[in-house]
Amino acid sequence: MAKVARFSKISKLIRLMRLVKIFKIMKNSGKIKAHFSASIAIGQGLERLLNIALQFLFTNHIFACLWILLGKMSEVSFRDVWYHDRGHSDFDTYIHAFYFTVQTMTTVGYGDMSIATTYERLFCIVLMVCGVVIFTLISGSLASVLSN
């Protein structure tokens, strides 16, 4: 029993060390970005658009992970939840979730995946509002780049 507790503490320590490493990378992201843009020699407008596109993908990644978490939490009490009866690998589940978040944020909504619970509806409301804000920023940046 003591070995299990020690193993749990060691795994938490390893995760904490990874988190510290991520924070160090984020702290130096300005230097990394400056070095990257200097080596490629792209314009400021294109750099801004690429930055927004990467932020959009990262935001979709975070929302896809949260969508999977919500599906796992809802799976126990609801049979109509999107996560139920998938039988796919973790990668396929992630692709399904990422696909859903992209189509929700872009307001495409093909209709092949639907929401079943109140929590999923609330999550999708937040997702749609974030999508509108992100696309407003993208449109403004694109207009700014084209005007220069």
Biotite code that builds the C-alpha atoms (Angstrom):
import biotite.structure as struc

atoms = struc.array([
    struc.Atom([0.000, 0.000, 0.000], chain_id="A", res_id=1, res_name="MET", atom_name="CA", element="C"),
    struc.Atom([2.850, 2.363, 0.794], chain_id="A", res_id=2, res_name="ALA", atom_name="CA", element="C"),
    struc.Atom([4.423, 1.637, -2.613], chain_id="A", res_id=3, res_name="LYS", atom_name="CA", element="C"),
    struc.Atom([1.219, 2.677, -4.357], chain_id="A", res_id=4, res_name="VAL", atom_name="CA", element="C"),
    struc.Atom([1.130, 5.953, -2.404], chain_id="A", res_id=5, res_name="ALA", atom_name="CA", element="C"),
    struc.Atom([4.783, 6.644, -3.258], chain_id="A", res_id=6, res_name="ARG", atom_name="CA", element="C"),
    struc.Atom([4.173, 5.857, -6.932], chain_id="A", res_id=7, res_name="PHE", atom_name="CA", element="C"),
    struc.Atom([1.225, 8.249, -6.935], chain_id="A", res_id=8, res_name="SER", atom_name="CA", element="C"),
    struc.Atom([3.368, 11.002, -5.416], chain_id="A", res_id=9, res_name="LYS", atom_name="CA", element="C"),
    struc.Atom([6.139, 10.362, -7.939], chain_id="A", res_id=10, res_name="ILE", atom_name="CA", element="C"),
    struc.Atom([3.731, 10.556, -10.874], chain_id="A", res_id=11, res_name="SER", atom_name="CA", element="C"),
    struc.Atom([2.304, 13.821, -9.516], chain_id="A", res_id=12, res_name="LYS", atom_name="CA", element="C"),
    struc.Atom([5.831, 15.195, -9.165], chain_id="A", res_id=13, res_name="LEU", atom_name="CA", element="C"),
    struc.Atom([6.611, 14.243, -12.779], chain_id="A", res_id=14, res_name="ILE", atom_name="CA", element="C"),
    struc.Atom([3.437, 15.996, -13.961], chain_id="A", res_id=15, res_name="ARG", atom_name="CA", element="C"),
    struc.Atom([4.359, 19.064, -11.929], chain_id="A", res_id=16, res_name="LEU", atom_name="CA", element="C"),
    struc.Atom([7.812, 19.118, -13.524], chain_id="A", res_id=17, res_name="MET", atom_name="CA", element="C"),
    struc.Atom([6.198, 19.009, -16.982], chain_id="A", res_id=18, res_name="ARG", atom_name="CA", element="C"),
    struc.Atom([3.936, 21.882, -16.005], chain_id="A", res_id=19, res_name="LEU", atom_name="CA", element="C"),
    struc.Atom([6.941, 23.940, -14.875], chain_id="A", res_id=20, res_name="VAL", atom_name="CA", element="C"),
    struc.Atom([8.618, 23.196, -18.220], chain_id="A", res_id=21, res_name="LYS", atom_name="CA", element="C"),
    struc.Atom([5.511, 24.411, -20.093], chain_id="A", res_id=22, res_name="ILE", atom_name="CA", element="C"),
    struc.Atom([5.494, 27.634, -18.066], chain_id="A", res_id=23, res_name="PHE", atom_name="CA", element="C"),
    struc.Atom([9.173, 28.203, -18.894], chain_id="A", res_id=24, res_name="LYS", atom_name="CA", element="C"),
    struc.Atom([8.403, 27.753, -22.592], chain_id="A", res_id=25, res_name="ILE", atom_name="CA", element="C"),
    struc.Atom([5.485, 30.172, -22.329], chain_id="A", res_id=26, res_name="MET", atom_name="CA", element="C"),
    struc.Atom([7.725, 32.676, -20.523], chain_id="A", res_id=27, res_name="LYS", atom_name="CA", element="C"),
    struc.Atom([10.237, 32.545, -23.392], chain_id="A", res_id=28, res_name="ASN", atom_name="CA", element="C"),
    struc.Atom([7.600, 32.463, -26.126], chain_id="A", res_id=29, res_name="SER", atom_name="CA", element="C"),
    struc.Atom([8.374, 36.053, -27.120], chain_id="A", res_id=30, res_name="GLY", atom_name="CA", element="C"),
    struc.Atom([12.008, 35.170, -27.763], chain_id="A", res_id=31, res_name="LYS", atom_name="CA", element="C"),
    struc.Atom([11.022, 32.035, -29.656], chain_id="A", res_id=32, res_name="ILE", atom_name="CA", element="C"),
    struc.Atom([8.523, 33.978, -31.756], chain_id="A", res_id=33, res_name="LYS", atom_name="CA", element="C"),
    struc.Atom([11.061, 36.713, -32.530], chain_id="A", res_id=34, res_name="ALA", atom_name="CA", element="C"),
    struc.Atom([13.695, 34.166, -33.571], chain_id="A", res_id=35, res_name="HIS", atom_name="CA", element="C"),
    struc.Atom([11.185, 32.262, -35.702], chain_id="A", res_id=36, res_name="PHE", atom_name="CA", element="C"),
    struc.Atom([9.888, 35.346, -37.503], chain_id="A", res_id=37, res_name="SER", atom_name="CA", element="C"),
    struc.Atom([13.436, 36.651, -38.092], chain_id="A", res_id=38, res_name="ALA", atom_name="CA", element="C"),
    struc.Atom([14.585, 33.353, -39.582], chain_id="A", res_id=39, res_name="SER", atom_name="CA", element="C"),
    struc.Atom([11.600, 33.048, -41.932], chain_id="A", res_id=40, res_name="ILE", atom_name="CA", element="C"),
    struc.Atom([11.407, 36.776, -42.739], chain_id="A", res_id=41, res_name="ALA", atom_name="CA", element="C"),
    struc.Atom([7.650, 37.066, -43.163], chain_id="A", res_id=42, res_name="ILE", atom_name="CA", element="C"),
    struc.Atom([5.671, 40.255, -42.963], chain_id="A", res_id=43, res_name="GLY", atom_name="CA", element="C"),
    struc.Atom([4.057, 41.495, -39.798], chain_id="A", res_id=44, res_name="GLN", atom_name="CA", element="C"),
    struc.Atom([0.537, 41.038, -41.186], chain_id="A", res_id=45, res_name="GLY", atom_name="CA", element="C"),
    struc.Atom([1.116, 37.438, -42.225], chain_id="A", res_id=46, res_name="LEU", atom_name="CA", element="C"),
    struc.Atom([2.741, 36.763, -38.884], chain_id="A", res_id=47, res_name="GLU", atom_name="CA", element="C"),
    struc.Atom([-0.332, 38.134, -37.129], chain_id="A", res_id=48, res_name="ARG", atom_name="CA", element="C"),
    struc.Atom([-2.653, 35.951, -39.229], chain_id="A", res_id=49, res_name="LEU", atom_name="CA", element="C"),
    struc.Atom([-0.553, 32.843, -38.564], chain_id="A", res_id=50, res_name="LEU", atom_name="CA", element="C"),
    struc.Atom([-0.539, 33.645, -34.868], chain_id="A", res_id=51, res_name="ASN", atom_name="CA", element="C"),
    struc.Atom([-4.342, 33.938, -34.809], chain_id="A", res_id=52, res_name="ILE", atom_name="CA", element="C"),
    struc.Atom([-4.701, 30.698, -36.795], chain_id="A", res_id=53, res_name="ALA", atom_name="CA", element="C"),
    struc.Atom([-2.467, 28.862, -34.321], chain_id="A", res_id=54, res_name="LEU", atom_name="CA", element="C"),
    struc.Atom([-4.413, 30.333, -31.424], chain_id="A", res_id=55, res_name="GLN", atom_name="CA", element="C"),
    struc.Atom([-7.640, 29.185, -33.085], chain_id="A", res_id=56, res_name="PHE", atom_name="CA", element="C"),
    struc.Atom([-6.287, 25.639, -33.411], chain_id="A", res_id=57, res_name="LEU", atom_name="CA", element="C"),
    struc.Atom([-5.037, 25.657, -29.824], chain_id="A", res_id=58, res_name="PHE", atom_name="CA", element="C"),
    struc.Atom([-8.403, 26.944, -28.586], chain_id="A", res_id=59, res_name="THR", atom_name="CA", element="C"),
    struc.Atom([-10.145, 24.180, -30.521], chain_id="A", res_id=60, res_name="ASN", atom_name="CA", element="C"),
    struc.Atom([-7.763, 21.646, -28.981], chain_id="A", res_id=61, res_name="HIS", atom_name="CA", element="C"),
    struc.Atom([-8.619, 22.843, -25.468], chain_id="A", res_id=62, res_name="ILE", atom_name="CA", element="C"),
    struc.Atom([-12.351, 22.794, -26.210], chain_id="A", res_id=63, res_name="PHE", atom_name="CA", element="C"),
    struc.Atom([-12.076, 19.328, -27.792], chain_id="A", res_id=64, res_name="ALA", atom_name="CA", element="C"),
    struc.Atom([-10.395, 18.006, -24.651], chain_id="A", res_id=65, res_name="CYS", atom_name="CA", element="C"),
    struc.Atom([-13.100, 19.607, -22.504], chain_id="A", res_id=66, res_name="LEU", atom_name="CA", element="C"),
    struc.Atom([-15.768, 18.130, -24.805], chain_id="A", res_id=67, res_name="TRP", atom_name="CA", element="C"),
    struc.Atom([-14.286, 14.648, -24.311], chain_id="A", res_id=68, res_name="ILE", atom_name="CA", element="C"),
    struc.Atom([-14.201, 15.197, -20.549], chain_id="A", res_id=69, res_name="LEU", atom_name="CA", element="C"),
    struc.Atom([-17.825, 16.299, -20.586], chain_id="A", res_id=70, res_name="LEU", atom_name="CA", element="C"),
    struc.Atom([-18.753, 13.228, -22.648], chain_id="A", res_id=71, res_name="GLY", atom_name="CA", element="C"),
    struc.Atom([-16.986, 10.906, -20.214], chain_id="A", res_id=72, res_name="LYS", atom_name="CA", element="C"),
    struc.Atom([-18.713, 12.541, -17.252], chain_id="A", res_id=73, res_name="MET", atom_name="CA", element="C"),
    struc.Atom([-22.146, 12.382, -18.912], chain_id="A", res_id=74, res_name="SER", atom_name="CA", element="C"),
    struc.Atom([-21.731, 8.850, -20.251], chain_id="A", res_id=75, res_name="GLU", atom_name="CA", element="C"),
    struc.Atom([-22.724, 7.283, -16.954], chain_id="A", res_id=76, res_name="VAL", atom_name="CA", element="C"),
    struc.Atom([-26.159, 8.866, -16.694], chain_id="A", res_id=77, res_name="SER", atom_name="CA", element="C"),
    struc.Atom([-27.237, 9.360, -20.328], chain_id="A", res_id=78, res_name="PHE", atom_name="CA", element="C"),
    struc.Atom([-27.351, 6.834, -23.156], chain_id="A", res_id=79, res_name="ARG", atom_name="CA", element="C"),
    struc.Atom([-27.900, 9.458, -25.862], chain_id="A", res_id=80, res_name="ASP", atom_name="CA", element="C"),
    struc.Atom([-24.663, 11.287, -25.172], chain_id="A", res_id=81, res_name="VAL", atom_name="CA", element="C"),
    struc.Atom([-22.273, 11.551, -28.143], chain_id="A", res_id=82, res_name="TRP", atom_name="CA", element="C"),
    struc.Atom([-19.528, 9.672, -26.326], chain_id="A", res_id=83, res_name="TYR", atom_name="CA", element="C"),
    struc.Atom([-21.633, 6.549, -25.707], chain_id="A", res_id=84, res_name="HIS", atom_name="CA", element="C"),
    struc.Atom([-21.164, 3.467, -27.924], chain_id="A", res_id=85, res_name="ASP", atom_name="CA", element="C"),
    struc.Atom([-18.252, 4.921, -29.863], chain_id="A", res_id=86, res_name="ARG", atom_name="CA", element="C"),
    struc.Atom([-15.902, 1.970, -29.493], chain_id="A", res_id=87, res_name="GLY", atom_name="CA", element="C"),
    struc.Atom([-13.135, 3.983, -31.144], chain_id="A", res_id=88, res_name="HIS", atom_name="CA", element="C"),
    struc.Atom([-9.553, 4.540, -30.098], chain_id="A", res_id=89, res_name="SER", atom_name="CA", element="C"),
    struc.Atom([-8.566, 7.617, -28.099], chain_id="A", res_id=90, res_name="ASP", atom_name="CA", element="C"),
    struc.Atom([-7.227, 9.239, -31.267], chain_id="A", res_id=91, res_name="PHE", atom_name="CA", element="C"),
    struc.Atom([-10.539, 8.690, -33.095], chain_id="A", res_id=92, res_name="ASP", atom_name="CA", element="C"),
    struc.Atom([-12.433, 10.089, -30.125], chain_id="A", res_id=93, res_name="THR", atom_name="CA", element="C"),
    struc.Atom([-10.185, 13.167, -30.141], chain_id="A", res_id=94, res_name="TYR", atom_name="CA", element="C"),
    struc.Atom([-10.709, 13.639, -33.890], chain_id="A", res_id=95, res_name="ILE", atom_name="CA", element="C"),
    struc.Atom([-14.494, 13.403, -33.401], chain_id="A", res_id=96, res_name="HIS", atom_name="CA", element="C"),
    struc.Atom([-14.341, 15.968, -30.595], chain_id="A", res_id=97, res_name="ALA", atom_name="CA", element="C"),
    struc.Atom([-12.039, 18.297, -32.544], chain_id="A", res_id=98, res_name="PHE", atom_name="CA", element="C"),
    struc.Atom([-14.313, 18.006, -35.581], chain_id="A", res_id=99, res_name="TYR", atom_name="CA", element="C"),
    struc.Atom([-17.335, 18.895, -33.443], chain_id="A", res_id=100, res_name="PHE", atom_name="CA", element="C"),
    struc.Atom([-15.660, 21.912, -31.844], chain_id="A", res_id=101, res_name="THR", atom_name="CA", element="C"),
    struc.Atom([-14.443, 23.264, -35.182], chain_id="A", res_id=102, res_name="VAL", atom_name="CA", element="C"),
    struc.Atom([-17.851, 22.926, -36.809], chain_id="A", res_id=103, res_name="GLN", atom_name="CA", element="C"),
    struc.Atom([-19.529, 24.501, -33.774], chain_id="A", res_id=104, res_name="THR", atom_name="CA", element="C"),
    struc.Atom([-17.089, 27.419, -33.542], chain_id="A", res_id=105, res_name="MET", atom_name="CA", element="C"),
    struc.Atom([-17.345, 28.083, -37.261], chain_id="A", res_id=106, res_name="THR", atom_name="CA", element="C"),
    struc.Atom([-21.157, 27.778, -37.021], chain_id="A", res_id=107, res_name="THR", atom_name="CA", element="C"),
    struc.Atom([-21.229, 25.181, -39.817], chain_id="A", res_id=108, res_name="VAL", atom_name="CA", element="C"),
    struc.Atom([-23.080, 22.501, -37.818], chain_id="A", res_id=109, res_name="GLY", atom_name="CA", element="C"),
    struc.Atom([-23.397, 19.546, -40.182], chain_id="A", res_id=110, res_name="TYR", atom_name="CA", element="C"),
    struc.Atom([-25.805, 17.768, -37.837], chain_id="A", res_id=111, res_name="GLY", atom_name="CA", element="C"),
    struc.Atom([-24.025, 14.413, -37.698], chain_id="A", res_id=112, res_name="ASP", atom_name="CA", element="C"),
    struc.Atom([-23.193, 14.864, -34.001], chain_id="A", res_id=113, res_name="MET", atom_name="CA", element="C"),
    struc.Atom([-25.803, 16.219, -31.638], chain_id="A", res_id=114, res_name="SER", atom_name="CA", element="C"),
    struc.Atom([-25.954, 17.307, -28.036], chain_id="A", res_id=115, res_name="ILE", atom_name="CA", element="C"),
    struc.Atom([-28.107, 15.503, -25.478], chain_id="A", res_id=116, res_name="ALA", atom_name="CA", element="C"),
    struc.Atom([-27.588, 16.993, -22.018], chain_id="A", res_id=117, res_name="THR", atom_name="CA", element="C"),
    struc.Atom([-28.056, 20.414, -20.500], chain_id="A", res_id=118, res_name="THR", atom_name="CA", element="C"),
    struc.Atom([-24.342, 20.620, -19.713], chain_id="A", res_id=119, res_name="TYR", atom_name="CA", element="C"),
    struc.Atom([-23.515, 19.910, -23.342], chain_id="A", res_id=120, res_name="GLU", atom_name="CA", element="C"),
    struc.Atom([-25.909, 22.656, -24.426], chain_id="A", res_id=121, res_name="ARG", atom_name="CA", element="C"),
    struc.Atom([-24.286, 25.128, -22.022], chain_id="A", res_id=122, res_name="LEU", atom_name="CA", element="C"),
    struc.Atom([-20.847, 24.092, -23.273], chain_id="A", res_id=123, res_name="PHE", atom_name="CA", element="C"),
    struc.Atom([-21.946, 24.628, -26.885], chain_id="A", res_id=124, res_name="CYS", atom_name="CA", element="C"),
    struc.Atom([-23.303, 28.085, -26.062], chain_id="A", res_id=125, res_name="ILE", atom_name="CA", element="C"),
    struc.Atom([-19.897, 29.084, -24.672], chain_id="A", res_id=126, res_name="VAL", atom_name="CA", element="C"),
    struc.Atom([-18.239, 27.472, -27.690], chain_id="A", res_id=127, res_name="LEU", atom_name="CA", element="C"),
    struc.Atom([-20.395, 29.403, -30.160], chain_id="A", res_id=128, res_name="MET", atom_name="CA", element="C"),
    struc.Atom([-19.797, 32.739, -28.412], chain_id="A", res_id=129, res_name="VAL", atom_name="CA", element="C"),
    struc.Atom([-16.034, 32.083, -28.403], chain_id="A", res_id=130, res_name="CYS", atom_name="CA", element="C"),
    struc.Atom([-16.249, 31.200, -32.091], chain_id="A", res_id=131, res_name="GLY", atom_name="CA", element="C"),
    struc.Atom([-17.948, 34.488, -32.922], chain_id="A", res_id=132, res_name="VAL", atom_name="CA", element="C"),
    struc.Atom([-15.321, 36.443, -30.964], chain_id="A", res_id=133, res_name="VAL", atom_name="CA", element="C"),
    struc.Atom([-12.431, 34.585, -32.611], chain_id="A", res_id=134, res_name="ILE", atom_name="CA", element="C"),
    struc.Atom([-13.804, 35.062, -36.116], chain_id="A", res_id=135, res_name="PHE", atom_name="CA", element="C"),
    struc.Atom([-14.370, 38.741, -35.407], chain_id="A", res_id=136, res_name="THR", atom_name="CA", element="C"),
    struc.Atom([-10.691, 39.027, -34.468], chain_id="A", res_id=137, res_name="LEU", atom_name="CA", element="C"),
    struc.Atom([-9.660, 37.105, -37.584], chain_id="A", res_id=138, res_name="ILE", atom_name="CA", element="C"),
    struc.Atom([-11.809, 39.321, -39.817], chain_id="A", res_id=139, res_name="SER", atom_name="CA", element="C"),
    struc.Atom([-10.390, 42.475, -38.240], chain_id="A", res_id=140, res_name="GLY", atom_name="CA", element="C"),
    struc.Atom([-6.815, 41.246, -38.621], chain_id="A", res_id=141, res_name="SER", atom_name="CA", element="C"),
    struc.Atom([-7.431, 40.260, -42.223], chain_id="A", res_id=142, res_name="LEU", atom_name="CA", element="C"),
    struc.Atom([-8.913, 43.681, -42.991], chain_id="A", res_id=143, res_name="ALA", atom_name="CA", element="C"),
    struc.Atom([-5.925, 45.317, -41.305], chain_id="A", res_id=144, res_name="SER", atom_name="CA", element="C"),
    struc.Atom([-3.455, 43.245, -43.311], chain_id="A", res_id=145, res_name="VAL", atom_name="CA", element="C"),
    struc.Atom([-5.249, 43.936, -46.599], chain_id="A", res_id=146, res_name="LEU", atom_name="CA", element="C"),
    struc.Atom([-5.420, 47.668, -45.954], chain_id="A", res_id=147, res_name="SER", atom_name="CA", element="C"),
    struc.Atom([-1.631, 47.848, -45.517], chain_id="A", res_id=148, res_name="ASN", atom_name="CA", element="C"),
])
